[in-house]
Amino acid sequence: MSSDKEVVIEFDIASGNPTVSVKGMAGRSCKLETADIEASLGKVAGSRKTADYAKAEETKNRASQQG
């Protein structure tokens, strides 16, 4: 498994709205990684969690149930 982390910022030319996406980070670490970027860009209009986020949260929940 690759440990490469990537944050991509894309702008919709027509609307000027940015989209920030994260690859290679799981769970809440992606929000921590992009917090400064989101603050600089302004109000966040929406957020969508990916399968990586859900997988990390599921692993975390299993570990807490076993411990």
Residue pairs with C-beta under 8 A, 6 or more apart in sequence:
2 24
3 24
4 23
4 24
5 22
5 23
5 24
5 25
5 33
6 22
6 23
6 24
7 20
7 21
7 22
7 33
7 34
7 37
8 20
8 21
8 22
8 23
9 18
9 19
9 20
9 37
9 41
10 18
10 19
10 21
11 17
11 18
11 19
12 18
12 19
17 45
18 41
20 34
20 37
20 38
20 41
22 30
22 33
22 34
22 50
23 52
25 33
25 52
26 52
26 53
26 55
26 56
27 52
27 53
27 56
27 57
27 60
28 53
28 56
29 56
30 52
30 53
38 44
